[in-house]
């Protein structure tokens, strides 16, 4: 079903529109979409994004559950998790057809756990995430539309050995990297009308091998489509639908004992899920700041289906600044 959705995303983007303009505030996708555009030869763009995420909802399958329900099977239950990621990126057009890109993130994660006896404890991790480098390639361009492909690799510099106060490895979701070299691929198509733009993107993050702790995180596949309304030469708004599919973890952290794994569902490797999010955003390209785009987007899940008990995000906010040089 997910494959049919991805095909539909690309098919719904029309082929007819007005002349494409990179100077419009909606020339790029909503700020939560990555690898959505390329640059001309020798053009450089730098960017900064901050992404706070509040995860306060416990779900199992398609149903919400509670801490007390979790305690019927586990000694410890997650209560909530706050994640904030800071991302810096750079893009460089080495030709009119190929743009190189790099992005590095820094995460701060905090999770509250509740013991069956109603005692609480906190876990935290912070540091660099995996480095993502790649190329964005022109596939097709007309007067009013663009199709690009991206391919890249995620370099495992983020830690997978974050520990709690008792010197036990933190759950998979609290680690900072994957521990494996991962392949990134995707295709994006965008079209502009006189005061509206629409777009669609499909992408995948494919894990390779197993890391030094003998596990491999799940692959991630995403399809998203958006529409943006131009209100002036400085301001536009957006609405976006996103579907993200994640597969289960292969293997398991070989430092964990059977007792540690049985105490909390956060050590479960059946972490596959299918999450549908709806987002709205704003884009601002002020005339007094040359080649600067300021943007924000907030997303919230509208449908979820998980393979095991999981914490999912209630809201995710992305705020970003992009500066062309």
N, C-alpha and C positions, 0 to 999 in steps of 0.2 A: 504493500500500500504506500509506503514511504517513497518508493521509486516512482510510482505514478504521480505522486504529488510534486516531485522534483521536475518531472517532464512537463507537468501542467504549468509550473512556475515560469518556465522559459517560453511556453507557448502563448501565455496570456499577454506577453509584452508586445504591443503592436509594432509594425514596421514603418508607420507613417507618422510624421510629426514635423514641427517647424525646425529651423536651423538650430543646431546644438551649440550652446554657449557655455564655456567653462568659467565665465565671470559671474554667473548667477549663483545665489546662495544655495540653490538646490542642485548645483552641478555635481556635487558629491552625494553619495547615499547618506541616510541618517548616520549619525556619529557612532552608533553601535555596530555598524557594518565595517569590516576591515577589507582591504585589498579590492576596493570598489572602483578604482580609477588608475590611470597611468599619467605620465608626464612627457612633455617634449624633450628632445635632446638637451642635456646640460641643465634642465630645470631641477631644482632641489626643493623639497618640502620637509619641514620638521613638524612634529606634533607632540602634544601631551594630552593624555586622557587620565581621568580618575574615575574609578568605578566602584562605588560602595554597594554592597548587596546585603539585604536583611533576609535571613533564612529562619523563619519562625513556625513553619507549618510542617507537621509530621504526616506523611502519607504512606500508605501501603497499597500497591496496585493503583486503583482509581479512587480509593476512599481515604478520607482524612482519618487519623487516629490520634491517640492521646498518650501522654507520658504514663498514665496508670495502665493503659493497655500494654505498653511496651514492657512494663515491670512484671507482667504476668509471665514473660519469657526470659527477661534479662535483668541482671542486677543493676545495670546502669542504662539510663535513657538520655539521649540528647534532648535538650530543651530548646536551644536556639544557637545560631551561629551568625557572626558578623564578619564579613569579608570586605576588605578594601584593597583594590589593586590600582597602582599608579603605573602608567605605561608611557614610555617615550619611544618615538618612532622617527624614522627618516626614510625618504624616498628620493631616488636620483635617476633621472632619465639618461641612460647611456646611449640611447638613440630615440628616434621618434616612435619606434615600435616596442622597445623593451625598457622597462623601469625596474631598477633594483630596489628592494625594500628590506628594512630591518626593524624589529621591535623587541624591546626588553621591558619586562614587568617587575614590579616590586610589590609583594603581597603582605598584608597584615591580617591574620586570621585569629578569631577568638570564638571558642565554643564553650557553652555551659552544659554540664552533665548533671543529672539528678540521680542520686542513689535511691534504691528501693526504700531506705529508711528516711527519705526526704532530705538528705544532705546534698549540698551542691558542691561542685568543684569546677574549676575553669582550666581549659587547655588553650595554649596559644602558640602560634608560629609566625615568623616573619623573616623575610629575606627575598633574594632575587628568584624570579621564575625562569623557566627555560627561555633561551634566546631563539627568536624566530627570524629566519632570513629567507628571502625568496626573490622571484622575478615575476613581473606582471607583463603579459605579452598581448599585443594587439592582435585580435582575431579577425574582426570585421568592423569597419567604420563607414558610415554614410553621413550625409548632411545633417541628419537629425538623431542618429542613434549610434551606440557603441557596444561592441561585444569584446570582452577581454577574458583571458585565462590567467590563472596564477598557479605557480608551482613553487614549492619551497621545502625547507626542512626545519624542524624544531630541534635545537641543540640542547642536550640535557645538562644545563648548568645549575638548575634548581635542586635544592636538597631533597632527598627522599629518606633522610634519617633524623627528622625532627622528633624530639622525645618529650615526654611529660616529666613531672617532678620525681616519679618513681623509676625513671630511666627506661621506660617502655616506649617503643615507637608509637607516635600518634597515628590516628586513623588515616586511611588513604586520602580522604578529602581535606586533611589538614597539612599534607605534605606540599612542598613548593614546586616540585617538578615531577616528571614521569620516569626519569632514569633511563630512558631509551631515546634513540634518534627516531623522530617521527616525521612522516611525509605529509605535506599539506598540498591539496589540489583544490581548484575551484574554477567556476565560470560565472561571469557577471554580465548582464545586459541592461542597459539603461536607454531611455528614450525621452526626449523633451517635446512638449507642446508649447504653445505661446505662454501659458501661465501655470502649467502642470507638468510634472515629470513622473515617470513610473520606472520601476526597475525590479529585477529579480536576481537572486544569486543562489547557487548551490555550491557547497564546499564539503570537504572531508579532511579529517585528521586521522591518519592511518598509523597505528603503532607498529614498531618492528622489534622482533626479538623479545627477550625478557631482561629486566634490569639486574643489578648485582644482588638484589634481595629475592630474585626468582619469581617476580610477577610482572605482568604487563597490564597497564591500564586499558580500559575499553576504547575502541575506536569511536570517533564522534562524527556524525553526519548532520548537516544542517541545510535547510532550505528556507529562504526568506523572500518576501516580496513587499514592495512599499509603493506608496503614492505620496507625492509632495506638492503642495500648493504654494505658488509664488504670489506674495502679496505686494511686494515692491522690489526694487533693485537691491535692497539690503536684507530683506526678511522673507523667510518661508517657513512653513510647518509641514510635518510629516506624520503619517500613520503607517504602521508596519506589522506584518504577521510573520512569525518565526516558528518553525518546527525543528526541534533538536532531538536526534536519536543517538543514544549512547549504548554500547554493548557492555557485557559483563567483564569484570577483571579476570584475566587468565592467571592461574597460579595463586600464591598468597605470600605475604611477607614472611620470610623464613625465620625471622627473629621472634615471632609471636608464638606463645604456647597455646595449646587447645583451651586451657582455662581462660587466658586473656581474651581469646576470640569469642568465647561463649558468654563473656560478661556484658558485651555491648554490641548492638546491631551495626555500629559504625565500622566494625571490622569485617562485615559481610562482604564477600567478593561478588555477590549477585547484585551489582549496582547499575545494571542496565535500566534505561528509562526512555520514555518518549514524552517530551514536554512541548506544549504549544503556548507561545507567548504573544501578547498583543502590546504594541508600544506606540507612544506618541512622542514627537520631538519638535524642536525649533532650531533654525539655522539663521545666523546673523553675520553678514559681511559688511561691516561699517565702512562707509566711504572714507572716513578720516584715518583708517588703518589699512594701508595698502596691502593687498593680497593676504588678508587675515580672515579666517572663518572661525566663529565662535558658535558652538552647538551643544545641545543637550538632548537626551532622550531618556524616557522612563518606560520600563517594560514590566509586565506582571503576567503570571501564568493564568491561562483560562482553561486548560485541560492538562492532565498529567496521568501517566501510567508508569509505575515503577515495578521492577522485578522483586524488590524487597522493601522493607521499611526504610524510608529515607527522609531527610530534611530537604525541602525545596524552597526556593526563593519566593518571598512574597512580593518584593519589589527590587528592581535593579536600576540604578541611575548611572548614566554615563554623561560626563561633562568633558568637553574637549576643546582645544585650541589648535588650529592648523595654520602654519605660516609658510607661504611660498617665498623663496629667496631669488 
